[in-house]
């Protein structure tokens, strides 16, 4: 259970070229590629294509047909009948706003102490380059990889991957693989690297409730129906004060964790006291702790109020009876739940209780996914982490959050393992995004060692 | 049951001086007197004092000691041991904003068709002048009134009458009276004049609920408490879906309507179908109609959500777990309920259900009041309306709304009767405030006839 001896040369190469790989991360992070603002997308794709080619990977841009239809960078190293891994990444980043909260300019990557700051460093140009540079180092040392590798870098992940389904349908040969190396892992600062082989899905929607055709003086509240109260009362039928979702049948189809999944929960790096202190809360929901807390966190769905609004919410008071109320919600789903089924359950639940007038506006979806700890890629990642990071991995059979991995599994049936170079202070999607330089270098080494071990599968 | 024959001369005088009285209303309405903006207050008070004096009423400004401490215009016609009525009014008006929605300038009173438009015409310079001009006409015709009259015009009604309590304490002799002629009546357009001898009170407050010390990614919703859900669930314990307030003991102390009160409900001018159509609602609460609808409207408390807000309420969605939720509320109270008691009931109700963490921020209060139909002033008003308006009065034993009359009753123990010159399209507190000129003239006649009849009491 340690790094293969053949990796010493590769690790040495990586250490010797540390500055070169950091420069490459700087170069990539300096190129804006904000999909939501259609800013620098093709330039970024070209940069990656050229970089892969320079490393010896035949790469091309594959045009897509969604909106906006940013190209996907695709590359492949094919050595015949061998295990194939695909590095899935994305080259688009979140908008840098609010600009005034950045301590260094978002697109001028800056090293401060042991971290590099800049938009995209963590999500996910750092993780992407950890795959690419690992291949580069391996090729430089051994001339070829022990497995087939594919590279897929999309440009629309931050806006919901609208072109991904079309790409997969049109390029079934390119998509074919044994497993995806997925982004989305993280690390506890000064603690273990997180590896996961599952995610929750998320289904977003909005409830809307209407009363009179205009706001009225609140003297009318005796006789004119209140949409604010009606929404509150409808919501109260959907979850009880023990945080149990009371939508009819909501838990009926969910796949419970296996015994093996539950075993992993015992070793998760989660400092309950520190977390409560940091968040300023006296207790977690239902005073849960330990394995029960993590079981709820990873294996039970949520029903979250993102926001709710009705009527007058300014300074002081206003004696008004509101004419409209809405509630933006998301539900984090687990294996066995599907967005269409969930939306149908909510509609029927409300109808059955006489709330047919409450409109449900569907929003975006991602799907839940749960893989297996027997997955060779997962095993290789977990095996190599202790030597490289000087401490064992924290294994998450699922994560409380959601990524596109469930959607990919839905479309291809191919599992994924999530690991990367970011950490819990990386500020992904926020100002002052950053990663530790050492985590970046370790990520390159980890990927290289994983590639090597997967070669043993023949 | 008709206007006394002695009134013919007075009515003739009023008709002959119609233009003069309308000019006076124009003059008063042209003088801005916005208490919230401290705009023109003393100028307005002086104008009223001078006008009363010109009419033959000894009047003065009584300084007050609240904040802002606008003077109260006080006048008195004392003929010895007789029935005394006090015309209570206010000279301040609501701010004219939003200015762009006015079709004529708010402080340039303008006659369009049979109405006069301008800020204050309805609330309540028209009603105030209907009292003053009635006295003027009566004095011009008969030289003296058959009763004692007092005149009290405050300048802070629109900002909650902060100086009124002090004034009453410091001026017990001036305040002493048999009954207040209160503002606040209205009229159904082309329909009956409304007269009321009761009002609901209103107690405003805000509920605040806190979660983590910052908004979090909604992936945390499995284990970190949600203040939005907590507030929703707390609210759901306070009212059920049949609009019954379920706060412990909330209905226990309320004074039910008398049989006489209930009789009045049968004659109220309320076109249910037209109202539903106008508001765009399929039914009133609980499908109520007729007397049951009016009973709830006038004699049961409300618990209204003025506004509720938590988390993200902008465009689209945002996967956020909010850290804070609040709800602005008002409860319209009825006889037997008191603001302090009501606030205590809500606090105890929440505490008993484990919601001690939910903060209650108290707001403003007015008190409920219910008088008696045996009140001589009330009887005189109702008696004289049919001849003057060509249709009988609509009698409201209580109103769904709230005014300062309950507070005055609390402080003095003196009842009030509410009638005035505005109508249901008067846009009080809104742009294009207006009254019908004929309603103004009829209001002057009605007050004069009432003064005459009260004189019969000796």
Contacts between the chains, C-beta under 8 A, distances in Angstrom:
chain1	res1	chain2	res2	distance
A	200	B	219	7.4
A	202	B	218	7.6
A	202	B	319	6.5
A	204	B	317	4.4
A	204	B	319	7.2
A	206	B	317	7.2
A	211	B	281	6.9
A	212	B	279	4.0
A	212	B	280	6.0
A	212	B	281	5.4
A	213	B	279	6.1
A	213	B	280	3.6
A	214	B	279	7.5
A	216	B	279	7.3
A	217	B	401	6.8
A	218	B	202	7.6
A	218	B	302	7.2
A	218	B	304	4.7
A	218	B	306	6.4
A	218	B	330	5.4
A	218	B	332	7.2
A	219	B	200	7.4
A	219	B	332	6.6
A	219	B	399	7.5
A	219	B	400	4.1
A	219	B	401	3.8
A	219	B	402	7.2
A	220	B	400	6.8
A	221	B	302	4.1
A	221	B	303	7.8
A	221	B	304	4.0
A	221	B	332	6.9
A	222	B	285	7.3
A	222	B	296	5.2
A	222	B	297	4.6
A	222	B	298	7.9
A	222	B	300	6.4
A	222	B	302	5.2
A	222	B	332	7.1
A	222	B	400	5.7
A	223	B	284	4.5
A	223	B	285	5.5
A	223	B	288	6.7
A	223	B	293	5.9
A	223	B	296	6.2
A	223	B	297	5.1
A	223	B	400	7.9
A	224	B	279	6.3
A	224	B	281	6.3
A	224	B	284	6.8
A	224	B	285	7.0
A	225	B	281	6.3
A	225	B	283	7.9
A	225	B	284	7.7
A	225	B	285	5.6
A	226	B	304	6.7
A	226	B	305	6.2
A	228	B	305	3.9
A	228	B	307	7.6
A	228	B	308	5.7
A	229	B	235	7.8
A	229	B	239	6.2
A	229	B	243	7.7
A	229	B	305	5.8
A	230	B	241	7.9
A	232	B	232	5.3
A	232	B	235	4.9
A	232	B	236	5.9
A	232	B	305	7.2
A	232	B	308	7.5
A	233	B	236	5.9
A	233	B	239	7.7
A	233	B	240	7.6
A	233	B	241	4.9
A	235	B	229	7.8
A	235	B	232	4.9
A	235	B	236	7.7
A	236	B	232	5.9
A	236	B	233	5.8
A	236	B	235	7.7
A	236	B	236	3.4
A	239	B	229	6.2
A	239	B	233	7.7
A	240	B	233	7.5
A	241	B	230	7.9
A	241	B	233	4.9
A	241	B	354	7.9
A	243	B	229	7.7
A	279	B	212	4.0
A	279	B	213	6.1
A	279	B	214	7.6
A	279	B	216	7.3
A	279	B	224	6.3
A	280	B	212	6.0
A	280	B	213	3.5
A	281	B	211	6.9
A	281	B	212	5.5
A	281	B	224	6.3
A	281	B	225	6.2
A	283	B	225	7.9
A	284	B	223	4.5
A	284	B	224	6.8
A	284	B	225	7.7
A	285	B	222	7.3
A	285	B	223	5.5
A	285	B	224	7.0
A	285	B	225	5.6
A	288	B	223	6.8
A	293	B	223	5.9
A	296	B	222	5.2
A	296	B	223	6.2
A	297	B	222	4.6
A	297	B	223	5.0
A	298	B	222	7.8
A	300	B	222	6.4
A	302	B	218	7.2
A	302	B	221	4.1
A	302	B	222	5.2
A	303	B	221	7.8
A	304	B	218	4.7
A	304	B	221	3.9
A	304	B	226	6.8
A	304	B	319	7.8
A	304	B	321	6.0
A	305	B	226	6.2
A	305	B	228	3.9
A	305	B	229	5.8
A	305	B	232	7.2
A	305	B	310	6.6
A	305	B	311	6.5
A	305	B	322	6.9
A	306	B	218	6.4
A	306	B	311	5.4
A	306	B	312	5.1
A	306	B	317	5.9
A	306	B	318	5.8
A	306	B	319	6.6
A	306	B	320	5.4
A	306	B	321	7.9
A	306	B	322	7.4
A	307	B	228	7.6
A	307	B	309	7.8
A	307	B	310	6.1
A	307	B	311	3.5
A	307	B	312	4.0
A	307	B	313	4.3
A	307	B	314	8.0
A	307	B	318	7.3
A	307	B	320	7.4
A	307	B	322	6.6
A	308	B	228	5.7
A	308	B	232	7.5
A	308	B	308	5.9
A	308	B	309	6.8
A	308	B	310	5.1
A	308	B	311	6.9
A	308	B	313	7.3
A	308	B	325	7.4
A	309	B	307	7.8
A	309	B	308	6.8
A	309	B	309	4.9
A	309	B	310	7.9
A	309	B	313	4.2
A	310	B	305	6.6
A	310	B	307	6.1
A	310	B	308	5.1
A	310	B	309	7.9
A	311	B	305	6.5
A	311	B	306	5.4
A	311	B	307	3.5
A	311	B	308	6.8
A	311	B	328	7.4
A	312	B	306	5.1
A	312	B	307	4.0
A	312	B	328	6.3
A	313	B	307	4.3
A	313	B	308	7.3
A	313	B	309	4.2
A	313	B	326	7.7
A	313	B	328	6.9
A	316	B	363	7.4
A	317	B	204	4.4
A	317	B	206	7.2
A	317	B	306	5.9
A	317	B	328	5.3
A	317	B	330	6.8
A	317	B	363	4.9
A	317	B	364	7.1
A	318	B	306	5.8
A	318	B	307	7.4
A	318	B	328	7.5
A	319	B	202	6.5
A	319	B	204	7.2
A	319	B	304	7.9
A	319	B	306	6.6
A	319	B	330	5.5
A	320	B	306	5.4
A	320	B	307	7.4
A	321	B	304	6.0
A	321	B	306	7.9
A	322	B	305	6.9
A	322	B	306	7.4
A	322	B	307	6.6
A	325	B	308	7.4
A	326	B	313	7.7
A	328	B	311	7.4
A	328	B	312	6.3
A	328	B	313	6.9
A	328	B	317	5.3
A	328	B	318	7.5
A	330	B	218	5.4
A	330	B	317	6.8
A	330	B	319	5.5
A	332	B	218	7.2
A	332	B	219	6.6
A	332	B	221	6.9
A	332	B	222	7.1
A	354	B	241	7.9
A	363	B	316	7.3
A	363	B	317	4.9
A	364	B	317	7.1
A	399	B	219	7.5
A	400	B	219	4.1
A	400	B	220	6.8
A	400	B	222	5.6
A	400	B	223	7.8
A	401	B	217	6.8
A	401	B	219	3.8
A	402	B	219	7.2
